[in-house]
Amino acid sequence: MEKTNAIGLVVRKGRYGGTYAVRDLAFEFGTAISVAFKLYLIEEFQKLKSAEQEKLGWTAKRELTKINYRIHTDAIKQNLIPATISAQQASYIYANEADVLNVAMFGMTAQQWRRNNPTLPGNIRDYATVNELICLSNMENLNAGFIESGMSQSERLQKLNKIAIQQMRVLTETDSRLLLK
């Protein structure tokens, strides 16, 4: 018993006794005894890794759009929201400015997307590709600068749309570039 305890095995006597092994050793013994068990373990491990990667990918994508969010909302607060309006009116201005980016990038507002996709949970940005989210993150920063320079919303929308088209072209050209996909 002393020798087996040192390598992760525990032997217990009595009514609830038996030989117990740490999880990794138990899996190894199981795979040595049964090929079917080994294949089952491999399949389950692959499913878990895929689910983990999917979750991490989604989180990374969403974090990309949050990077410049503070800069963007601060520019809106400082330059577009009068001090004497209600919180509801201010939230309308924030949403309107978010839709400037949505229209420039996706060609539709958040409300239009929800109307077109009533069964999908979340919002338009939850279904964006990594490249679209990179572009959106860049556009948040650029739009903040355009707001601070006093550019009108229609001018900003046109300029941001041209930038989105150009950046997406660059980000999706993979023949001659190795870019994040």
C-alpha positions in Angstrom: 0.0 0.0 0.0 2.8 2.4 0.7 4.3 1.9 -2.7 1.0 2.4 -4.5 0.1 5.6 -2.6 3.2 7.1 -3.9 2.1 6.8 -7.5 -1.5 7.9 -7.2 -3.2 4.6 -6.2 -5.0 4.1 -2.9 -6.0 0.8 -1.5 -8.7 0.7 1.2 -9.8 -2.4 3.2 -13.2 -3.0 4.6 -16.8 -2.6 3.6 -16.3 0.3 1.2 -12.8 -0.7 0.3 -11.2 -1.0 -3.1 -8.4 0.2 -5.2 -8.7 3.9 -6.2 -6.6 5.8 -8.6 -6.2 9.5 -9.5 -8.3 10.4 -12.5 -5.4 10.4 -15.0 -4.2 6.9 -13.9 -7.8 5.6 -14.0 -8.2 6.9 -17.6 -4.9 5.3 -18.6 -5.9 1.9 -17.1 -9.3 2.2 -18.8 -7.7 2.9 -22.2 -5.3 0.0 -21.9 -8.2 -2.4 -21.2 -10.7 -1.1 -23.7 -10.2 0.5 -27.1 -13.8 1.6 -27.1 -13.3 3.5 -23.8 -10.1 5.1 -25.3 -12.1 6.3 -28.3 -14.9 7.6 -26.1 -12.4 9.6 -24.0 -10.8 11.1 -27.1 -14.1 12.1 -28.6 -15.3 13.7 -25.3 -12.0 15.6 -24.9 -12.3 16.9 -28.5 -15.9 18.1 -27.9 -14.8 19.9 -24.7 -11.8 21.6 -26.4 -14.1 22.6 -29.3 -16.7 24.1 -27.0 -13.9 25.9 -25.0 -12.4 27.3 -28.2 -15.8 28.4 -29.5 -16.5 30.2 -26.2 -13.0 31.8 -26.1 -13.4 32.9 -29.7 -16.7 34.6 -29.0 -15.3 36.3 -25.9 -12.3 37.6 -27.8 -14.5 38.9 -30.6 -16.7 40.7 -28.2 -13.8 42.2 -26.3 -12.4 43.6 -29.5 -15.5 45.8 -29.9 -15.3 47.0 -26.3 -11.7 48.2 -26.6 -12.6 51.6 -28.0 -16.2 51.7 -26.6 -15.2 54.0 -23.8 -13.4 56.5 -26.1 -16.5 56.5 -28.4 -19.1 57.0 -25.7 -16.9 59.7 -24.0 -16.8 61.6 -27.3 -20.6 61.3 -27.6 -21.0 62.5 -24.0 -18.6 65.4 -24.3 -19.8 66.6 -27.7 -23.3 65.5 -28.5 -25.3 65.2 -25.3 -26.5 68.5 -23.8 -26.3 68.8 -20.0 -30.0 69.4 -19.6 -31.5 66.3 -21.1 -33.0 63.2 -19.4 -31.2 59.9 -19.2 -33.7 58.4 -21.6 -32.9 61.1 -24.2 -29.2 60.5 -23.7 -29.6 56.8 -24.2 -31.4 57.5 -27.5 -28.4 59.6 -28.6 -26.0 56.8 -27.7 -28.1 54.2 -29.5 -28.4 56.5 -32.5 -24.6 56.8 -32.6 -24.1 53.0 -32.3 -26.5 52.7 -35.3 -24.2 55.0 -37.3 -21.5 52.4 -36.9 -24.0 49.5 -37.5 -25.2 51.1 -40.8 -21.7 51.9 -41.9 -20.5 48.3 -41.2 -23.6 46.2 -41.8 -25.9 48.4 -43.8 -28.7 48.3 -41.2 -29.6 49.5 -37.7 -29.9 47.3 -34.7 -33.7 47.6 -34.9 -33.7 46.5 -38.5 -31.5 43.5 -37.7 -33.9 42.5 -34.9 -36.8 42.8 -37.2 -35.1 40.6 -39.8 -33.9 38.1 -37.2 -36.7 37.8 -34.6 -35.7 34.3 -33.5 -32.0 35.0 -32.9 -30.9 36.0 -29.4 -28.5 38.9 -28.8 -27.8 41.6 -31.3 -26.2 42.3 -34.7 -22.7 42.4 -33.2 -23.0 39.0 -31.6 -23.1 37.5 -35.1 -20.3 39.5 -36.6 -17.1 37.9 -37.8 -13.7 38.7 -36.1 -12.8 40.9 -39.1 -16.1 42.8 -38.8 -15.5 43.3 -35.1 -11.9 44.5 -35.7 -13.3 47.0 -38.2 -16.0 48.1 -35.8 -13.5 48.6 -33.1 -11.4 50.8 -35.4 -14.5 52.7 -36.5 -15.5 53.5 -32.9 -12.1 55.2 -32.4 -12.3 57.1 -35.7 -15.9 58.1 -35.1 -14.9 59.6 -31.7 -12.3 61.7 -33.5 -14.9 62.8 -36.2 -17.4 63.7 -33.4 -14.8 65.8 -31.6 -13.9 67.6 -34.8 -17.5 68.6 -35.3 -18.3 66.5 -38.4 -22.0 66.1 -39.1 -23.6 62.7 -38.6 -24.3 62.2 -42.3 -20.7 63.1 -43.2 -19.4 60.7 -40.5 -21.7 57.9 -41.8 -20.4 58.3 -45.4 -16.8 58.4 -44.3 -17.1 55.5 -41.9 -18.8 53.4 -44.6 -15.9 54.0 -47.0 -13.5 53.1 -44.3 -15.4 49.9 -43.4 -15.4 48.8 -47.1 -11.7 49.5 -47.4 -10.7 47.8 -44.1 -12.9 44.8 -44.8 -11.2 44.5 -48.2 -7.8 44.5 -46.5 -8.9 42.1 -43.7 -10.4 39.6 -46.1 -7.6 39.5 -48.6 -5.8 36.3 -47.5 -4.0 35.3 -50.7 -1.1 37.6 -50.1 -1.5 38.3 -46.3 -1.5 36.3 -43.2 -4.1 38.1 -41.1 -6.4 37.2 -38.2 -9.3 35.2 -39.5 
